[in-house]
Amino acid sequence: MRRLISLSVFVAAFLLIKAADAATLSNCTTVATGISCTGSLDTPEDVFLETFTLSGSSSIVVQTYGFGGGTNAAGTPVPFGGFDSLVALFSGPVATATILTDGGGNPIGSDPATTQFSSGCGPAGQVSIAGDPPVCGDNTLSVSLLAGSYTLLLSDALYEPFAFNPGPPTSSLLSDGFSDLSPGIFQTCDLFNCQSDNGTFAVDILASPNGGPPPVPTPEPAGVALSLPLWLGLAVGWGRLKHFRHSR
């Protein structure tokens, strides 16, 4: 379980123009089946964005390792201790990125801080918080996509794009901004205990076996990824029990 939060209402009175990945360090490697990235966020209000292209229809898997650790597709051991992350898929490059939805109109993404969660444990490890039963904070997101350009977003689980929550029809664009429900630090809690996390992450974007062509990195035009407008955030005043789930 993630954390029980009671929040007052914080209304952002202005649009904050922020370098979306100016405080994000990352390194991505092309592997036989796709892309393997590692890096770190400076704060929970920073994000990682990776734009990729599919040359044909393909079934892909997005797998994170930063929270529980493991070995990524590039063969790099990833230590546990990073933050539990949100991942979401958008169509198009960053400047026009629009949330992908499934047949029921639900955003295609996974967030262990909500019930919209695809458990990543198996490839990724689990973590025990202060001796409590181990929990999963990583994501395995499987989806079939047509040929085209896409953008993967990875953020702290409590830094949610409006396009993911509440999602369409209220919000569809990455540029619509984010709600910030984090306490301003990387931290994961279950019902009774909390632990401090760090800002490291690891994520693979891979074609499934026999799933079609692999994703290929697509460099963004200079300046585009660093000029994403983000709302400072609207934190709604109600108690939310954020919890891990082991199935979506």
C-alpha positions as CSV (number, residue, x, y, z in Angstrom):
1,M,0.0,0.0,0.0
2,R,1.3,3.4,-0.8
3,R,0.1,6.1,1.6
4,L,-2.9,7.6,3.4
5,I,-3.1,11.3,2.6
6,S,-5.4,14.0,3.9
7,L,-4.9,17.1,1.8
8,S,-6.1,20.7,2.0
9,V,-7.1,22.3,-1.3
10,F,-4.2,23.9,-3.1
11,V,-5.2,25.8,-6.2
12,A,-2.6,26.7,-8.8
13,A,-3.3,30.3,-9.7
14,F,-0.9,30.4,-12.6
15,L,0.7,28.2,-15.3
16,L,4.2,27.2,-14.4
17,I,6.5,27.0,-17.4
18,K,9.0,24.4,-16.4
19,A,11.8,22.5,-18.1
20,A,10.1,19.1,-17.9
21,D,13.2,17.1,-18.0
22,A,15.8,19.7,-17.1
23,A,16.3,18.0,-13.8
24,T,16.1,14.5,-15.3
25,L,19.3,12.5,-16.0
26,S,18.9,9.5,-18.3
27,N,20.7,7.1,-20.5
28,C,18.9,4.9,-23.0
29,T,20.4,1.9,-24.8
30,T,19.0,0.3,-28.0
31,V,18.7,-3.5,-27.5
32,A,17.5,-6.1,-29.9
33,T,13.9,-5.9,-28.8
34,G,13.6,-2.2,-28.1
35,I,14.9,0.4,-25.7
36,S,16.3,0.2,-22.1
37,C,16.7,3.4,-20.1
38,T,18.0,4.2,-16.7
39,G,18.3,7.6,-14.9
40,S,17.2,9.7,-12.0
41,L,14.8,12.5,-11.2
42,D,15.9,15.4,-9.1
43,T,12.4,15.8,-7.4
44,P,9.0,14.1,-7.5
45,E,7.9,17.0,-9.8
46,D,10.3,16.0,-12.5
47,V,9.5,13.5,-15.3
48,F,11.1,11.2,-17.8
49,L,9.9,11.2,-21.4
50,E,10.9,8.9,-24.2
51,T,9.6,9.2,-27.7
52,F,9.7,6.1,-30.0
53,T,8.5,4.9,-33.3
54,L,7.0,1.6,-34.5
55,S,7.5,0.7,-38.1
56,G,4.5,-1.7,-38.0
57,S,1.9,-3.1,-35.6
58,S,3.5,-4.5,-32.5
59,S,2.7,-5.8,-29.0
60,I,5.0,-4.0,-26.6
61,V,5.8,-4.3,-22.9
62,V,6.8,-1.4,-20.6
63,Q,8.6,-2.7,-17.5
64,T,10.0,-0.7,-14.7
65,Y,12.6,-1.8,-12.1
66,G,13.5,1.3,-10.1
67,F,11.4,0.5,-6.9
68,G,12.2,-3.2,-6.4
69,G,15.3,-3.7,-8.5
70,G,16.2,-6.4,-11.0
71,T,18.2,-6.8,-14.2
72,N,17.0,-4.7,-17.2
73,A,17.0,-5.7,-20.9
74,A,20.5,-4.2,-21.4
75,G,21.8,-6.6,-18.7
76,T,22.4,-3.9,-16.2
77,P,21.7,-4.8,-12.5
78,V,19.3,-2.2,-11.1
79,P,19.4,-1.8,-7.3
80,F,16.1,-1.4,-5.3
81,G,15.4,1.8,-3.5
82,G,14.0,4.1,-6.2
83,F,10.5,5.6,-6.2
84,D,7.3,3.7,-7.2
85,S,6.5,5.1,-10.6
86,L,3.6,5.9,-12.9
87,V,3.9,5.0,-16.5
88,A,1.5,6.2,-19.3
89,L,1.6,6.0,-23.1
90,F,0.7,8.8,-25.4
91,S,0.4,9.0,-29.2
92,G,2.6,11.4,-31.0
93,P,5.7,13.4,-29.9
94,V,5.9,15.4,-26.7
95,A,4.5,18.7,-28.1
96,T,1.2,17.1,-29.2
97,A,1.2,13.9,-27.0
98,T,-2.3,12.6,-26.5
99,I,-3.1,9.9,-24.0
100,L,-3.8,6.4,-25.5
101,T,-7.0,4.7,-24.3
102,D,-8.2,1.1,-24.4
103,G,-11.5,-0.2,-25.8
104,G,-13.3,1.1,-22.7
105,G,-11.9,4.6,-23.0
106,N,-9.6,4.1,-20.1
107,P,-6.1,5.7,-20.2
108,I,-3.3,3.2,-21.0
109,G,-1.1,3.5,-18.0
110,S,-0.2,2.0,-14.7
111,D,0.2,3.7,-11.3
112,P,0.7,1.8,-8.0
113,A,-0.8,4.8,-6.1
114,T,-4.2,4.1,-7.7
115,T,-6.4,1.1,-8.5
116,Q,-5.2,1.6,-12.1
117,F,-2.2,-0.6,-11.6
118,S,-0.5,-3.4,-13.5
119,S,1.8,-5.2,-11.1
120,G,5.4,-5.3,-12.3
121,C,6.6,-7.9,-9.8
122,G,8.1,-11.0,-11.2
123,P,10.8,-9.3,-13.4
124,A,11.1,-6.6,-10.7
125,G,11.6,-7.3,-7.0
126,Q,9.4,-6.4,-4.0
127,V,10.4,-4.3,-1.0
128,S,9.5,-4.8,2.6
129,I,8.8,-1.5,4.4
130,A,9.9,-1.6,8.1
131,G,9.4,-5.4,8.2
132,D,5.9,-5.3,6.7
133,P,5.0,-7.8,4.0
134,P,6.8,-7.0,0.7
135,V,5.0,-4.8,-1.7
136,C,5.3,-4.2,-5.5
137,G,5.9,-0.7,-6.7
138,D,7.0,-1.4,-10.3
139,N,4.8,-1.7,-13.4
140,T,4.4,-4.1,-16.3
141,L,2.3,-2.5,-19.0
142,S,1.4,-4.6,-22.0
143,V,-0.3,-3.1,-25.1
144,S,-0.8,-3.7,-28.8
145,L,0.0,-0.6,-30.9
146,L,-0.2,0.3,-34.6
147,A,2.7,1.8,-36.6
148,G,3.4,5.3,-35.6
149,S,5.0,7.7,-33.1
150,Y,4.5,7.4,-29.3
151,T,5.8,9.0,-26.1
152,L,6.3,7.1,-22.8
153,L,5.9,9.2,-19.6
154,L,7.5,8.0,-16.3
155,S,6.9,10.0,-13.2
156,D,6.5,9.6,-9.4
157,A,3.3,7.7,-8.7
158,L,1.8,10.7,-7.0
159,Y,2.7,13.1,-9.8
160,E,-0.2,12.3,-12.1
161,P,-0.9,13.8,-15.5
162,F,-4.4,15.1,-15.8
163,A,-4.6,13.0,-19.1
164,F,-4.2,9.9,-16.9
165,N,-6.4,11.0,-14.0
166,P,-9.1,12.1,-14.5
167,G,-8.3,11.3,-18.2
168,P,-10.6,11.8,-21.2
169,P,-13.0,13.5,-21.9
170,T,-11.9,15.9,-19.2
171,S,-8.2,15.9,-20.2
172,S,-6.3,14.1,-23.0
173,L,-3.1,16.0,-23.6
174,L,0.3,15.7,-21.8
175,S,0.5,19.4,-22.0
176,D,-2.6,19.8,-19.9
177,G,-0.3,19.4,-16.9
178,F,-0.1,17.4,-13.7
179,S,-1.7,17.1,-10.2
180,D,0.9,16.9,-7.5
181,L,-0.2,14.8,-4.6
182,S,3.4,14.0,-3.4
183,P,4.7,15.4,-0.1
184,G,7.6,17.0,-2.1
185,I,10.0,14.1,-1.4
186,F,10.4,10.6,-2.7
187,Q,8.6,8.4,-0.1
188,T,6.6,5.2,0.0
189,C,4.3,4.2,2.8
190,D,2.1,1.2,3.6
191,L,-0.7,1.4,6.1
192,F,1.6,1.8,9.1
193,N,5.2,2.7,8.0
194,C,7.0,4.9,5.5
195,Q,10.4,4.7,3.8
196,S,12.4,7.3,2.0
197,D,13.1,6.5,-1.6
198,N,15.6,8.0,-4.1
199,G,15.0,9.5,-7.5
200,T,16.5,6.6,-9.6
201,F,14.4,4.8,-12.2
202,A,14.9,2.1,-14.8
203,V,12.4,1.3,-17.6
204,D,12.4,-1.0,-20.7
205,I,10.2,-0.5,-23.7
206,L,10.3,-3.8,-25.6
207,A,8.5,-5.7,-28.3
208,S,6.9,-8.9,-27.0
209,P,8.4,-12.1,-28.3
210,N,6.9,-12.5,-31.9
211,G,5.0,-9.3,-31.2
212,G,6.2,-7.3,-34.2
213,P,8.9,-4.7,-34.9
214,P,10.7,-3.3,-31.9
215,P,10.3,0.4,-30.7
216,V,13.0,2.7,-32.1
217,P,14.1,5.9,-30.2
218,T,12.9,9.1,-31.9
219,P,14.9,12.2,-30.9
220,E,12.7,15.2,-30.1
221,P,13.5,18.5,-31.9
222,A,15.7,20.7,-29.9
223,G,13.8,22.5,-27.1
224,V,10.5,20.6,-27.4
225,A,11.0,18.3,-24.5
226,L,12.3,21.1,-22.3
227,S,9.3,23.4,-22.7
228,L,6.4,21.4,-21.6
229,P,3.9,23.6,-19.7
230,L,2.9,22.0,-16.4
231,W,0.2,23.2,-14.0
232,L,1.6,23.6,-10.6
233,G,-1.2,21.3,-9.6
234,L,-4.6,21.1,-7.9
235,A,-4.6,18.8,-4.9
236,V,-8.2,18.1,-4.0
237,G,-9.1,18.1,-0.3
238,W,-10.1,14.6,0.5
239,G,-8.5,11.6,2.1
240,R,-7.2,9.1,-0.4
241,L,-6.0,5.7,0.5
242,K,-3.4,4.9,-2.1
243,H,-2.7,1.2,-2.3
244,F,-0.8,-1.3,-4.3
245,R,-2.7,-3.9,-6.2
246,H,-1.3,-7.1,-7.8
247,S,-3.7,-7.1,-10.7
248,R,-5.4,-4.4,-12.7
